[in-house]
Amino acid sequence: MCRIRCSSTLYIAFLLVFSLYVSVLADENKVEDERPFTYTPGAEKGPEKWADLNPKWKACANGRHQSPIDLADDRVEVMPKLGTLKRKYKPAPAVIKNRGHDIEVIWQEDAGDAILNGTKYNLLQCHWHTPSEHTLNGKRYELEIHMVHNNSLGHLAVIGVTYKLGRPDPFLAKLLETIKTSDHVGNHFGVVDPWEIKFGSRKYYRYIGSLTVPPCTEGVLWTILKKVRTVSREQVKALRDAVHDGYERNARPTQSSDLEVYMYRPAN
């Protein structure tokens, strides 16, 4: 069970640590197609070798706040002051792009924002990893979606949702046929409503980590929903079939760390 610590001092310290991180520009998140890295453990360009492939990727090996991590109940602190997630998303035109290593939905106009730690972060894009990158109490799930945001200073924040096999995911169901034919240029899909990415729970984990792809830049504010949603086997297969050979399993291994992890859960 989680250990409940609600002190204002701890929460303020968490915010101060976050504010001291270097600015992370939104465009750093967009690793271009055909980058020379793979997800295959032990391979010449696998996760253990990312830092050796590009001088700008040193954080992949030397960083102290790397993602993803295991979100274990015995390591988290309950932090009621984090508050409920406040989202003001809105439908906007989007492009579905195949980046080779993943499938990305890019909103081309204002798709709204989320308020995280009292700061407004604008929604930029979302993409999928199969299997999930974060694990919950050591368990890895079939899929994880990352909703990428940035604020006025260029800091990144990512909201993640994990999925187990079961009923089809309604959001993916609407995009599936376009995903199957997507390319690196991007297919104009029309209007996409971010609210169709369902959360289903007010409980979430919060920590400061990094990008999970090179350059593994740190200072990313992570929010991972505690509820595990469902996705169909067909939907997972479509995502894997769409990416380039060798990227069917595009999840970075969990990183060993002693990062502080907080959890919000309603009082009632």
One Martini backbone bead per residue (centre of mass of N, CA, C, O) as a GRO file, in nm:
protein
  268
    1MET     BB    1   0.101   0.033   0.013
    2CYS     BB    2   0.069   0.352   0.042
    3ARG     BB    3   0.242   0.630   0.164
    4ILE     BB    4   0.127   0.893   0.362
    5ARG     BB    5   0.220   1.221   0.233
    6CYS     BB    6   0.114   1.582   0.288
    7SER     BB    7   0.330   1.783   0.291
    8SER     BB    8   0.416   2.097   0.189
    9THR     BB    9   0.721   2.066   0.171
   10LEU     BB   10   0.730   1.833  -0.034
   11TYR     BB   11   0.575   1.975  -0.262
   12ILE     BB   12   0.761   2.221  -0.295
   13ALA     BB   13   1.014   2.059  -0.361
   14PHE     BB   14   0.907   1.936  -0.620
   15LEU     BB   15   0.871   2.209  -0.772
   16LEU     BB   16   1.166   2.306  -0.749
   17VAL     BB   17   1.299   2.079  -0.902
   18PHE     BB   18   1.147   2.125  -1.167
   19SER     BB   19   1.244   2.432  -1.213
   20LEU     BB   20   1.564   2.344  -1.245
   21TYR     BB   21   1.530   2.244  -1.507
   22VAL     BB   22   1.582   2.223  -1.815
   23SER     BB   23   1.491   2.314  -2.109
   24VAL     BB   24   1.236   2.162  -2.324
   25LEU     BB   25   1.197   2.123  -2.644
   26ALA     BB   26   0.951   2.011  -2.846
   27ASP     BB   27   1.135   1.917  -3.095
   28GLU     BB   28   1.293   1.691  -2.935
   29ASN     BB   29   1.063   1.471  -2.954
   30LYS     BB   30   1.119   1.459  -3.281
   31VAL     BB   31   1.216   1.194  -3.406
   32GLU     BB   32   1.316   1.102  -3.690
   33ASP     BB   33   1.328   0.925  -3.946
   34GLU     BB   34   1.566   0.676  -3.947
   35ARG     BB   35   1.698   0.644  -3.697
   36PRO     BB   36   1.993   0.500  -3.540
   37PHE     BB   37   1.770   0.296  -3.380
   38THR     BB   38   1.676   0.049  -3.136
   39TYR     BB   39   1.487  -0.201  -2.925
   40THR     BB   40   1.701  -0.425  -2.922
   41PRO     BB   41   1.839  -0.614  -2.708
   42GLY     BB   42   2.192  -0.622  -2.773
   43ALA     BB   43   2.216  -0.449  -3.000
   44GLU     BB   44   2.406  -0.228  -3.173
   45LYS     BB   45   2.127  -0.017  -3.152
   46GLY     BB   46   2.038  -0.044  -2.878
   47PRO     BB   47   1.956   0.087  -2.573
   48GLU     BB   48   2.256   0.049  -2.458
   49LYS     BB   49   2.373   0.232  -2.730
   50TRP     BB   50   2.258   0.519  -2.773
   51ALA     BB   51   2.494   0.702  -2.656
   52ASP     BB   52   2.697   0.603  -2.902
   53LEU     BB   53   2.539   0.726  -3.170
   54ASN     BB   54   2.526   1.020  -3.023
   55PRO     BB   55   2.636   1.303  -2.865
   56LYS     BB   56   2.326   1.395  -2.789
   57TRP     BB   57   2.271   1.096  -2.623
   58LYS     BB   58   2.406   1.072  -2.331
   59ALA     BB   59   2.155   1.057  -2.136
   60CYS     BB   60   2.086   0.753  -2.189
   61ALA     BB   61   2.337   0.686  -1.974
   62ASN     BB   62   2.386   0.954  -1.768
   63GLY     BB   63   2.123   0.981  -1.661
   64ARG     BB   64   1.911   1.028  -1.350
   65HIS     BB   65   1.611   1.078  -1.514
   66GLN     BB   66   1.482   0.807  -1.639
   67SER     BB   67   1.281   0.672  -1.900
   68PRO     BB   68   1.118   0.435  -1.783
   69ILE     BB   69   0.923   0.304  -1.503
   70ASP     BB   70   0.838   0.162  -1.209
   71LEU     BB   71   0.506   0.159  -1.056
   72ALA     BB   72   0.526   0.124  -0.723
   73ASP     BB   73   0.353   0.132  -0.431
   74ASP     BB   74   0.620   0.120  -0.235
   75ARG     BB   75   0.731   0.419  -0.370
   76VAL     BB   76   0.492   0.597  -0.314
   77GLU     BB   77   0.340   0.922  -0.270
   78VAL     BB   78   0.083   1.070  -0.135
   79MET     BB   79  -0.064   1.373  -0.316
   80PRO     BB   80  -0.330   1.578  -0.286
   81LYS     BB   81  -0.213   1.857  -0.404
   82LEU     BB   82  -0.222   1.785  -0.706
   83GLY     BB   83  -0.487   1.702  -0.805
   84THR     BB   84  -0.689   1.719  -1.049
   85LEU     BB   85  -0.729   1.683  -1.374
   86LYS     BB   86  -0.707   1.959  -1.608
   87ARG     BB   87  -0.905   1.976  -1.905
   88LYS     BB   88  -0.901   2.170  -2.242
   89TYR     BB   89  -1.004   2.025  -2.483
   90LYS     BB   90  -1.013   2.018  -2.856
   91PRO     BB   91  -1.100   2.004  -3.159
   92ALA     BB   92  -0.869   1.917  -3.437
   93PRO     BB   93  -0.667   1.913  -3.680
   94ALA     BB   94  -0.500   1.618  -3.827
   95VAL     BB   95  -0.204   1.409  -3.840
   96ILE     BB   96  -0.090   1.095  -3.966
   97LYS     BB   97   0.226   0.953  -3.864
   98ASN     BB   98   0.513   0.774  -3.983
   99ARG     BB   99   0.826   0.733  -3.800
  100GLY     BB  100   0.883   0.408  -3.800
  101HIS     BB  101   0.881   0.374  -3.465
  102ASP     BB  102   0.593   0.523  -3.497
  103ILE     BB  103   0.268   0.655  -3.422
  104GLU     BB  104   0.134   0.985  -3.513
  105VAL     BB  105  -0.058   1.253  -3.370
  106ILE     BB  106  -0.101   1.578  -3.522
  107TRP     BB  107  -0.182   1.886  -3.422
  108GLN     BB  108  -0.242   2.186  -3.625
  109GLU     BB  109  -0.409   2.296  -3.395
  110ASP     BB  110  -0.579   2.393  -3.133
  111ALA     BB  111  -0.630   2.129  -2.867
  112GLY     BB  112  -0.549   2.246  -2.607
  113ASP     BB  113  -0.528   2.166  -2.245
  114ALA     BB  114  -0.327   2.123  -1.944
  115ILE     BB  115  -0.318   2.120  -1.586
  116LEU     BB  116   0.013   2.122  -1.436
  117ASN     BB  117   0.118   2.238  -1.154
  118GLY     BB  118  -0.036   2.518  -1.251
  119THR     BB  119   0.026   2.460  -1.561
  120LYS     BB  120   0.009   2.526  -1.897
  121TYR     BB  121  -0.043   2.261  -2.144
  122ASN     BB  122  -0.005   2.198  -2.471
  123LEU     BB  123  -0.130   2.009  -2.718
  124LEU     BB  124   0.039   1.820  -2.979
  125GLN     BB  125   0.061   1.492  -2.932
  126CYS     BB  126   0.040   1.139  -3.022
  127HIS     BB  127   0.150   0.803  -2.914
  128TRP     BB  128   0.275   0.460  -2.950
  129HIS     BB  129   0.341   0.165  -2.737
  130THR     BB  130   0.477  -0.173  -2.802
  131PRO     BB  131   0.465  -0.213  -2.534
  132SER     BB  132   0.472  -0.091  -2.253
  133GLU     BB  133   0.686   0.110  -2.068
  134HIS     BB  134   0.540   0.121  -1.827
  135THR     BB  135   0.512  -0.017  -1.504
  136LEU     BB  136   0.288  -0.201  -1.277
  137ASN     BB  137   0.415  -0.372  -1.044
  138GLY     BB  138   0.590  -0.517  -1.293
  139LYS     BB  139   0.372  -0.476  -1.513
  140ARG     BB  140   0.322  -0.538  -1.854
  141TYR     BB  141   0.161  -0.406  -2.124
  142GLU     BB  142   0.039  -0.378  -2.455
  143LEU     BB  143  -0.006  -0.054  -2.409
  144GLU     BB  144   0.094   0.300  -2.488
  145ILE     BB  145   0.000   0.633  -2.441
  146HIS     BB  146   0.122   0.959  -2.557
  147MET     BB  147   0.066   1.287  -2.434
  148VAL     BB  148   0.197   1.577  -2.574
  149HIS     BB  149   0.333   1.864  -2.406
  150ASN     BB  150   0.354   2.231  -2.375
  151ASN     BB  151   0.488   2.528  -2.276
  152SER     BB  152   0.596   2.858  -2.291
  153LEU     BB  153   0.907   2.738  -2.226
  154GLY     BB  154   0.921   2.423  -2.350
  155HIS     BB  155   0.812   2.231  -2.163
  156LEU     BB  156   0.749   1.895  -2.088
  157ALA     BB  157   0.444   1.690  -2.103
  158VAL     BB  158   0.321   1.358  -2.007
  159ILE     BB  159   0.044   1.152  -2.086
  160GLY     BB  160  -0.038   0.824  -1.965
  161VAL     BB  161  -0.174   0.512  -2.108
  162THR     BB  162  -0.277   0.192  -2.035
  163TYR     BB  163  -0.308  -0.149  -2.188
  164LYS     BB  164  -0.521  -0.422  -2.225
  165LEU     BB  165  -0.665  -0.693  -2.323
  166GLY     BB  166  -0.985  -0.644  -2.512
  167ARG     BB  167  -1.159  -0.409  -2.577
  168PRO     BB  168  -1.184  -0.175  -2.787
  169ASP     BB  169  -1.053   0.126  -2.872
  170PRO     BB  170  -1.221   0.405  -2.974
  171PHE     BB  171  -0.992   0.583  -3.082
  172LEU     BB  172  -0.850   0.372  -3.264
  173ALA     BB  173  -1.096   0.290  -3.436
  174LYS     BB  174  -1.102   0.569  -3.603
  175LEU     BB  175  -0.778   0.534  -3.707
  176LEU     BB  176  -0.693   0.255  -3.826
  177GLU     BB  177  -0.698   0.283  -4.142
  178THR     BB  178  -0.492   0.518  -4.149
  179ILE     BB  179  -0.259   0.377  -4.005
  180LYS     BB  180  -0.214   0.149  -4.223
  181THR     BB  181  -0.138   0.406  -4.449
  182SER     BB  182   0.085   0.543  -4.324
  183ASP     BB  183   0.341   0.799  -4.338
  184HIS     BB  184   0.607   1.031  -4.322
  185VAL     BB  185   0.425   1.270  -4.416
  186GLY     BB  186   0.116   1.238  -4.382
  187ASN     BB  187  -0.226   1.206  -4.294
  188HIS     BB  188  -0.513   1.360  -4.345
  189PHE     BB  189  -0.794   1.325  -4.122
  190GLY     BB  190  -0.891   1.573  -3.965
  191VAL     BB  191  -1.086   1.574  -3.698
  192VAL     BB  192  -0.960   1.552  -3.357
  193ASP     BB  193  -1.059   1.427  -3.037
  194PRO     BB  194  -0.902   1.411  -2.729
  195TRP     BB  195  -1.150   1.308  -2.553
  196GLU     BB  196  -1.129   1.006  -2.681
  197ILE     BB  197  -0.913   0.982  -2.463
  198LYS     BB  198  -0.945   0.776  -2.213
  199PHE     BB  199  -0.918   0.744  -1.860
  200GLY     BB  200  -1.132   0.652  -1.602
  201SER     BB  201  -0.954   0.821  -1.386
  202ARG     BB  202  -0.815   1.016  -1.108
  203LYS     BB  203  -0.575   0.842  -1.089
  204TYR     BB  204  -0.216   0.919  -1.041
  205TYR     BB  205   0.108   0.956  -1.157
  206ARG     BB  206   0.416   1.143  -1.049
  207TYR     BB  207   0.707   1.256  -1.241
  208ILE     BB  208   1.055   1.308  -1.315
  209GLY     BB  209   1.201   1.272  -1.641
  210SER     BB  210   1.202   1.144  -1.975
  211LEU     BB  211   1.264   1.060  -2.262
  212THR     BB  212   1.218   0.737  -2.449
  213VAL     BB  213   1.389   0.878  -2.666
  214PRO     BB  214   1.600   1.004  -2.851
  215PRO     BB  215   1.788   1.205  -2.630
  216CYS     BB  216   1.674   1.167  -2.328
  217THR     BB  217   1.555   1.411  -2.211
  218GLU     BB  218   1.525   1.596  -1.934
  219GLY     BB  219   1.236   1.735  -1.758
  220VAL     BB  220   0.986   1.550  -1.761
  221LEU     BB  221   0.641   1.555  -1.705
  222TRP     BB  222   0.479   1.288  -1.549
  223THR     BB  223   0.156   1.118  -1.632
  224ILE     BB  224   0.003   0.824  -1.491
  225LEU     BB  225  -0.247   0.627  -1.517
  226LYS     BB  226  -0.382   0.381  -1.315
  227LYS     BB  227  -0.568   0.297  -1.520
  228VAL     BB  228  -0.649   0.012  -1.714
  229ARG     BB  229  -0.716  -0.035  -2.029
  230THR     BB  230  -0.848  -0.129  -2.351
  231VAL     BB  231  -0.741  -0.355  -2.621
  232SER     BB  232  -0.713  -0.496  -2.917
  233ARG     BB  233  -0.541  -0.718  -3.103
  234GLU     BB  234  -0.583  -0.571  -3.375
  235GLN     BB  235  -0.475  -0.294  -3.287
  236VAL     BB  236  -0.190  -0.381  -3.213
  237LYS     BB  237  -0.119  -0.504  -3.489
  238ALA     BB  238  -0.153  -0.244  -3.658
  239LEU     BB  239   0.077  -0.088  -3.523
  240ARG     BB  240   0.300  -0.299  -3.588
  241ASP     BB  241   0.259  -0.314  -3.902
  242ALA     BB  242   0.314  -0.004  -3.969
  243VAL     BB  243   0.584  -0.023  -3.892
  244HIS     BB  244   0.895  -0.090  -3.909
  245ASP     BB  245   1.117  -0.311  -3.919
  246GLY     BB  246   1.196  -0.368  -3.568
  247TYR     BB  247   0.934  -0.182  -3.431
  248GLU     BB  248   0.705  -0.360  -3.300
  249ARG     BB  249   0.886  -0.322  -3.033
  250ASN     BB  250   0.864   0.018  -2.888
  251ALA     BB  251   1.013  -0.035  -2.593
  252ARG     BB  252   1.166   0.083  -2.335
  253PRO     BB  253   1.328  -0.003  -2.086
  254THR     BB  254   1.341   0.000  -1.772
  255GLN     BB  255   1.468   0.220  -1.526
  256SER     BB  256   1.689   0.253  -1.290
  257SER     BB  257   1.568   0.403  -0.976
  258ASP     BB  258   1.508   0.685  -0.716
  259LEU     BB  259   1.262   0.820  -0.785
  260GLU     BB  260   1.018   1.038  -0.724
  261VAL     BB  261   0.682   0.924  -0.645
  262TYR     BB  262   0.351   1.022  -0.713
  263MET     BB  263   0.004   1.025  -0.584
  264TYR     BB  264  -0.327   1.059  -0.693
  265ARG     BB  265  -0.618   1.060  -0.473
  266PRO     BB  266  -0.911   1.067  -0.370
  267ALA     BB  267  -1.059   1.099  -0.064
  268ASN     BB  268  -1.341   0.937  -0.173
   0.00000   0.00000   0.00000
